[in-house]
Amino acid sequence: MGEQARSGGDFDVLIIGAGISGIGSAWHLQDQCPGKTYALIESKDTFGGTWETHKYPGVRSDSDLYTFGYRFKPWVGAPIASAQAILDYMGEVIAEGGIDQHIRYGHTITSAKWCSEANRWTLEAVHKDGSNATFTANFLWMCQGYYDHQVPYIPKEWQGVADFKGQFVHAQLWDPATDVSGKRVLVIGSGATAATIVPALCDEGATVTMLQRSPTWFYCAPNVSELADRLRAIGIDEPTVHRVVRQDYIHNFYELDRRSREEPEVIAEELRTLIRSYAGEDFAFEPHFTPRYRPWQQRLAQLPDGDMFKHVVAGNASVVTDTIDRFTDAGVLTASGELLEADIIVACTGFHLKVLGDIPFEVDGKAINWGDTVTYRGMMFTGVPNMVWVFGYFRASWTLRVDIVGDFVCGLLRHMDARGAKKVEAAFRDEDEGMEIAPWIEADNFNPGYLMRDMDKLPKRGAGDIWRHNQNYWLERNAIPAIDLEGQEFVYDGVRAGAGMAEAAE
Ligand SMILES: Cc1cc2nc3c(=O)[nH]c(=O)nc-3n(C[C@H](O)[C@H](O)[C@H](O)COP(=O)(O)OP(=O)(O)OC[C@H]3O[C@@H](n4cnc5c(N)ncnc54)[C@H](O)[C@@H]3O)c2cc1C
């Protein structure tokens, strides 16, 4: 990294974060707004974000890569992919797009200030060598994810963790050099991470106990796409295979979502039937595999070839459904009095939410408190000009939204140029005044722990589809491309847009 790369600079656009969102956004910007200058700022020494941070055994996607991959880059591997395969894919996108020359690795953004007089963001960064750099730009594209990559979430109420004499680690901080062969490993948690780590630890020769507070739904299936294999076998080219198989997965998600709400018991039985196909007809679902919520109310983790269930049946892994009373020198004592002894304890207890990277934001000298803002479609925020946040889907692949938001941002940038505008804000229309303002997510519809714990840090939502992040891909894939950039919710250079301006701008 040369001196020049560290010394900041002035650009049309700054993208923050070189995870799957930031790399996809850079690709869209180059493709759709080729004249724009940009830099992509990343804290780490390399790209990948989530897929670089997590190094626990077996780390893999829990959704298929035909939809977790980008619209523009065919996925050619098995649907559920290892972290390394995802990193390789992102590496190809970077190389093919020449994106690497725009990335400023090792820079952590520490503040972001908007000045309406200059129509520019000024971002301060600290380089890992301790030096400072200043970046300025007209538009800010925030792709910094939603959680703390350094400090994972460990429940504060856990008593006596320091008493445990073995090795205690959070999955996010797992050291890949750890030898688990012949060890007793206690995995605490029941989500996608726990369900990934359990079979992988068994494969490495550990005897595993999974301690869960409550059961989770899983979708067990072979890690193949028969449709993709068939299309390839008859000579269809990879871009077409990608497009068709991606659409097939999207359609299947839609049906699963719809049916989970309309006939949850039927879906539940179908999920149990899939588990039985790996675990055997007489597999006992009680008491560890009967969730209390309806399927799809939380993200449905895919288990390729039902791997966790095969290890449960083989006796390499067991499940305990209980809560923790306290940690002891030997392991964990459960509330019902059982001592779960272990050599290693792995906490799969999730994340610390970071809203906009916890970066202090200012607009014209006034600090932004995100809880005082209202989101425009989960992308922009009232009172914060020229900034978009990429926050993906939870129940469909995150990346589907990277493509949708990418089209929106590029369309907005082109529209601003056509209009000669330097500043855009989303602001309530007359009809929005007095509308009910509510927390970011509807807790009865979707309620992961890391969002519920820190809901007050998140922006608010209003009424109707435009003032919230509705997490509905099927609605947004039509609604966002159809946005009228001259709609009254947009204010350009301090003047509200209105009917008739679109023609004037073209
Ligand atoms: C183990 C795991 C598995 C998952 N599997 C799936 C899945 O299968 N399907 C799915 O849809 N979703 C999945 N998710 C959710 C997942 O986080 C997202 O899908 C996606 O990878 C997020 O990408 P991102 O680029 O938005 O954010 P991140 O991957 O979090 O990347 C953000 C990047 O921004 C950088 N950054 C942050 N703050 C700053 C700053 N101040 N200055 C400079 N750089 C900064 C970070 O270093 C990081 O590299 C999974 C999550 C985890 C943890």
The ligand as an SDF file (V2000), in Angstrom:
LIG
                    3D

 53 58  0  0  0  0  0  0  0  0999 V2000
  -21.6930  -16.5780    9.7000 C   0  0  0  0  0  0  0  0  0  0  0  0
  -22.7150  -15.8400    8.8970 C   0  0  0  0  0  0  0  0  0  0  0  0
  -23.3520  -16.4580    7.8380 C   0  0  0  0  0  0  0  0  0  0  0  0
  -24.2860  -15.7680    7.0850 C   0  0  0  0  0  0  0  0  0  0  0  0
  -24.8840  -16.4180    6.0380 N   0  0  0  0  0  0  0  0  0  0  0  0
  -25.7590  -15.7510    5.2820 C   0  0  0  0  0  0  0  0  0  0  0  0
  -26.3790  -16.4000    4.1600 C   0  0  0  0  0  0  0  0  0  0  0  0
  -26.1270  -17.5520    3.8660 O   0  0  0  0  0  0  0  0  0  0  0  0
  -27.2710  -15.7010    3.4410 N   0  0  0  0  0  0  0  0  0  0  0  0
  -27.5910  -14.4080    3.7320 C   0  0  0  0  0  0  0  0  0  0  0  0
  -28.4030  -13.8280    3.0410 O   0  0  0  0  0  0  0  0  0  0  0  0
  -27.0080  -13.7610    4.7690 N   0  0  0  0  0  0  0  0  0  0  0  0
  -26.1150  -14.4000    5.5450 C   0  0  0  0  0  0  0  0  0  0  0  0
  -25.5320  -13.7620    6.6110 N   0  0  0  0  0  0  0  0  0  0  0  0
  -25.8030  -12.3670    6.8650 C   0  0  0  0  0  0  0  0  0  0  0  0
  -24.5560  -11.6190    6.3010 C   0  0  0  0  0  0  0  0  0  0  0  0
  -23.9340  -10.8600    7.2580 O   0  0  0  0  0  0  0  0  0  0  0  0
  -24.8560  -10.8630    5.0820 C   0  0  0  0  0  0  0  0  0  0  0  0
  -25.5480  -11.6620    4.1910 O   0  0  0  0  0  0  0  0  0  0  0  0
  -23.6650  -10.2720    4.3170 C   0  0  0  0  0  0  0  0  0  0  0  0
  -22.5200  -11.0720    4.2420 O   0  0  0  0  0  0  0  0  0  0  0  0
  -23.3610   -8.9530    4.8990 C   0  0  0  0  0  0  0  0  0  0  0  0
  -22.5120   -8.3170    3.9900 O   0  0  0  0  0  0  0  0  0  0  0  0
  -22.1590   -6.8100    4.0920 P   0  0  0  0  0  0  0  0  0  0  0  0
  -21.1440   -6.5580    3.0530 O   0  0  0  0  0  0  0  0  0  0  0  0
  -23.3990   -5.9950    4.0760 O   0  0  0  0  0  0  0  0  0  0  0  0
  -21.5510   -6.6150    5.5630 O   0  0  0  0  0  0  0  0  0  0  0  0
  -20.2540   -7.2700    6.2160 P   0  0  0  0  0  0  0  0  0  0  0  0
  -20.0080   -8.6200    5.6870 O   0  0  0  0  0  0  0  0  0  0  0  0
  -20.4510   -7.1010    7.6810 O   0  0  0  0  0  0  0  0  0  0  0  0
  -19.0630   -6.3610    5.7070 O   0  0  0  0  0  0  0  0  0  0  0  0
  -18.9270   -5.0280    6.1410 C   0  0  0  0  0  0  0  0  0  0  0  0
  -17.5040   -4.5750    5.9140 C   0  0  0  0  0  0  0  0  0  0  0  0
  -17.4190   -3.1930    6.2920 O   0  0  0  0  0  0  0  0  0  0  0  0
  -16.2180   -2.9730    7.0270 C   0  0  0  0  0  0  0  0  0  0  0  0
  -16.4170   -1.8360    7.9280 N   0  0  0  0  0  0  0  0  0  0  0  0
  -17.3220   -1.7380    8.9390 C   0  0  0  0  0  0  0  0  0  0  0  0
  -17.2030   -0.5620    9.5660 N   0  0  0  0  0  0  0  0  0  0  0  0
  -16.1980    0.1210    8.9430 C   0  0  0  0  0  0  0  0  0  0  0  0
  -15.6010    1.4000    9.1450 C   0  0  0  0  0  0  0  0  0  0  0  0
  -15.9990    2.2250   10.1150 N   0  0  0  0  0  0  0  0  0  0  0  0
  -14.6010    1.7670    8.3150 N   0  0  0  0  0  0  0  0  0  0  0  0
  -14.1690    0.9630    7.3110 C   0  0  0  0  0  0  0  0  0  0  0  0
  -14.7080   -0.2750    7.0890 N   0  0  0  0  0  0  0  0  0  0  0  0
  -15.7070   -0.6870    7.8940 C   0  0  0  0  0  0  0  0  0  0  0  0
  -16.0180   -4.2810    7.7840 C   0  0  0  0  0  0  0  0  0  0  0  0
  -14.6540   -4.4510    8.1290 O   0  0  0  0  0  0  0  0  0  0  0  0
  -16.4970   -5.3210    6.7610 C   0  0  0  0  0  0  0  0  0  0  0  0
  -15.4500   -5.7990    5.9650 O   0  0  0  0  0  0  0  0  0  0  0  0
  -24.6040  -14.4300    7.3920 C   0  0  0  0  0  0  0  0  0  0  0  0
  -23.9780  -13.8130    8.4800 C   0  0  0  0  0  0  0  0  0  0  0  0
  -23.0450  -14.5080    9.2220 C   0  0  0  0  0  0  0  0  0  0  0  0
  -22.3800  -13.8040   10.3690 C   0  0  0  0  0  0  0  0  0  0  0  0
  1  2  1  0
  2  3  1  0
  2 52  2  0
  3  4  2  0
  4  5  1  0
  4 50  1  0
  5  6  2  0
  6  7  1  0
  6 13  1  0
  7  8  2  0
  7  9  1  0
  9 10  1  0
 10 11  2  0
 10 12  1  0
 12 13  2  0
 13 14  1  0
 14 15  1  0
 14 50  1  0
 15 16  1  0
 16 17  1  0
 16 18  1  0
 18 19  1  0
 18 20  1  0
 20 21  1  0
 20 22  1  0
 22 23  1  0
 23 24  1  0
 24 25  2  0
 24 26  1  0
 24 27  1  0
 27 28  1  0
 28 29  2  0
 28 30  1  0
 28 31  1  0
 31 32  1  0
 32 33  1  0
 33 34  1  0
 33 48  1  0
 34 35  1  0
 35 36  1  0
 35 46  1  0
 36 37  1  0
 36 45  1  0
 37 38  2  0
 38 39  1  0
 39 40  1  0
 39 45  2  0
 40 41  1  0
 40 42  2  0
 42 43  1  0
 43 44  2  0
 44 45  1  0
 46 47  1  0
 46 48  1  0
 48 49  1  0
 50 51  2  0
 51 52  1  0
 52 53  1  0
M  END
$$$$
